[in-house]
Amino acid sequence: MDFPVYTPSSSSNGTPATARPPTAALSGVDGDADVPIFSIERVQLQFQISSLAAMAVSNNILYLAVASGRILRIDLNNPQDIEDIELPKLKAPGTGNVRNIFLDRTGSHLLITTTTAENFYLNLRTSRAKQLSRMKGNIITSVAWNPTEPSSSTKEILVGTADGKVIETYIEPSDEFFKREERFSKLVWRTPGGVAVDGLYVELLPGKPDMRRLIATTGGRLWHWVSKIVRHAPGDYSPTFTKFFDDEEAAVHIDFAPSARSLLSISPENESFMDDRSFAWLNQSGIYYGKLYTAPTTPDLGTVIFQDSKLYAESNLPSSSTSISCITLTRYHALILRDNQILAVNLLDSSIVFDERLPYSDKFLGLTSDVKNSTYWAYSSDSIYEITVTNEDRDIWRIYLSQSRFDEAQRLAKTPRERDAVAVANGEFLLENESYLEAANILGKSSKPFESVAIQLMEKKKPDALRRYLIVKLGGYKPSHMMQRTMLASWIVEVFMEKLNSLEDSMATRESEKTTEPEEKGKPNGLNGETNGPFDKPKKKHATENGVSADITKIKEEFQEFVTRHKNDLDRKTTYDIISSHGRQEELLYYANSVNDYSFVLSYWVRLEKWSEALTVLRKQNEPDIYYKYSTVLLVNCPKETIDTWMRMPELQPRKLIPAILSYSLTVPSGDQNQAIRYLLYAINSLKSSDAAVHNTLISIYASDKSKDETALLEYLQFHDIERCYDTDFALRLCIKHERVQSCIFIYSSMGLYEEAVDLALQHDNVELASVVADRPGDNASLRKKLWLRVAQKVINKEHGIKSAIEFLKRCELLKIEDLLPFFPDFVVIDDFKDEICAALEEYSRNIDQLRKEMDESAKTSETIRADINSLSTRFAIVEPGERCFICSFPLLSRQFYVFPCQHSFHGDCLINKVAEISNPRVRRKITQLQLEAQKSGGAISDELDALVAAECILCGPYMINSIDEQFVDEKDKELAAEWDL
């Protein structure tokens, strides 16, 4: 026979069927509003099929079971490839027909049951069905597949039968012909009365690997178990549900009227679907449905589920002579098959959203769904229909909204307009129920008029909700909406300040009541005169006070967080005015610090004369201009800490701090340490400042000090004597003005004005200092003698004893007795310095003898020189016949030559050329000029040229010493240079 060809239905938005996975439901878009949610399309086959018994689809694998025992397997991803599989024992007539098939969620494992209680297993990887011998005699009515990860085997599964048995089995495909497929098959439970088990479902519970949820339907009863399974080690193929049914408390059930019509359906898997999956049970009364909650993971879970489940009575459907024969679940709807009529009922509001009748020629057998890919199918004995779902959840948000289930409505709303509608309705609902804070959070993100919400919250006197609403609204504006953001941020600051003041006023009122509460004399504090026992509860007043304090702390933290996040949205002046108008000092400073407005913070603390706080703020910033601006007021009022702060900021320019230093120096009390000196020394010694203004300022402070001690000033002048960065004229004027004599003398000396220095020292009778200054011009003997004469005059006039004056003046070797005689009094006894006169005369005599001796030695030297000159005229050198020139290596006697006392000899022209080469340009030009003159005069070498070239030997004289830094080998001679390569 011809194989069928599956032709998938075209998508509702015009996209070719190959553009999406076959049978996949369409995702909704805004343009799908006019497209029906459900539509039925017949699957076109290239051949006629008949006697179709069952159909199953999962993971895009479709199985068709023909009653005669043929199984058609179609991969919907490749619908042209169809496999035709025959059951081995149903070929002969009278051997029974296929009753039903059961497919796992992966499409890998298929169970087939027949009317004669024969059961077969078919694996996706094979094309041969194998009989399940251990299951023989049982008509399978339901299967609960293993909920764990899929594998090549079925793992442990539960099988329900027509006679009320629940059998646990483990099927593993094998290629061996005689090997059984079932590793085990064990009866684990039997229904009361042997009623058929027509529905089974097993599910894992989150976080409980040993726990399972089991749902079973039997005629008029729905069972729900939550219990433990027996886990085995890998490789141990043993039943796991042997003790599952032992605990009677683990089972919860609900009963309806007994009926042969019973069917269980579970909603499809969907990772993007956040809700719990749903179940629906078709029974005599109608459709009983609910959510499969996953918590709590106790047997009470069944009770919770049944409490929230509902019954959809069949009478709610349009009247019909036939009853419901089959159902299957989508995410939000129940698809119902009734004769040739298919309906879709919304499980949220019980509305019928789809109702279509198919041709009466088709006798529909049932509905099935692909729980993996959310596709839905209907089939008759000779036809297959696909129920296409388009944007199923597009109107669900409206239903949730009408039921005040705002979270679910918000999650399903797709367009901004829909989400806004949900937010507005949710916010209004919360306002009506006085949940103002929650309403503020939601309405702040909605389009509800701003003024309407704000006025409503103000009328209700809910400042916390108003504050929250404004903050949320502020977050919704784009950064480009500067005006709106600034206005909202300013209003929020105002609300914060009002709230803080209100809380503090409330606390102050309570404190006032507590301190002024009258106590009746002789009457205890208890009610009606009874004393409070030791176990009486404390008054609620203290708890209230603690609560208010905690609220204040919380509001302050919220304000600080708001300022940190939205400081760029606040206008500084406006914010300062708002906070200041409420007298909020702490918040004012926090805002100023947040926007790095250190100038404002500093000015605030300075106005309050809080110097320590001002310096703390100053240390936190790195802008030098702030330091300069507040330098004077801080240094005058807090000198030591201010200087410490300056020294931590090496980027400061000391010159710009001089006005503050000078102002401070005028206020330093007598005896106190001038802190400015510490900073100036730091600037000079550590920062290496060479600014004359800085050095002059330090000198000015030293010189103007009320103390007479000049040690510090002298140490500074001495230390900077070599590299003077100060103005010497300015320093001298200051020292003269403040009578710093020693410093003046030092400055005179450093300027070279030794006479003025000596005169000033002598003027103040400081002979010792004058003598020190007189010795300073050591290389100028005449000046030194002149200075010492002035000192001598002072000493002679000052000393009463001539003897002691003479002894003092012996410190200078330049002074002679004859130099001192004019300074002695006219009437002085010569005996007082007779010894000195005698010593002077003896010294003169020794000098005369020394001069005579030197003259004799000079005469002898002259005679010796004269004899040497005479001997030079007879000096000669011997030249051997074969001797060569040390420059060109040719025979020396071939032309005119020079011979030096060192026995080096050179041709005249070779020597001239060599000397010209190694001499400086001036000598080279002179040699060239003399050579030209020699050529004009007949070739004779002049005495001047002879003196230039023959003054020294070029090989052992100064020429050779000067060439020590030259290379041995000329770079141009590459061959010779290569010989020196290593």
Beta strands, then each sheet from edge to edge (+ up, - down):
strand 1: 38-42
strand 2: 52-58
strand 3: 61-66
strand 4: 70-75
strand 5: 82-86
strand 6: 98-103
strand 7: 109-114
strand 8: 119-123
strand 9: 130-131
strand 10: 140-144
strand 11: 156-161
strand 12: 165-171
strand 13: 182-190
strand 14: 199-205
strand 15: 208-218
strand 16: 221-228
strand 17: 251-255
strand 18: 263-266
strand 19: 278-282
strand 20: 286-291
strand 21: 310-313
strand 22: 326-329
strand 23: 333-338
strand 24: 341-346
strand 25: 352-357
strand 26: 364-370
strand 27: 375-380
strand 28: 384-389
strand 29: 897-899
strand 30: 905-907
sheet 1: 1+ 28- 27+ 26-
sheet 2: 2+ 3- 4+ 5-
sheet 3: 6+ 7- 8+ 9-
sheet 4: 10+ 11- 12+ 13-
sheet 5: 14+ 15- 16+ 17-
sheet 6: 18+ 19- 20+ 21-
sheet 7: 22+ 23- 24+ 25-
sheet 8: 29+ 30-
end
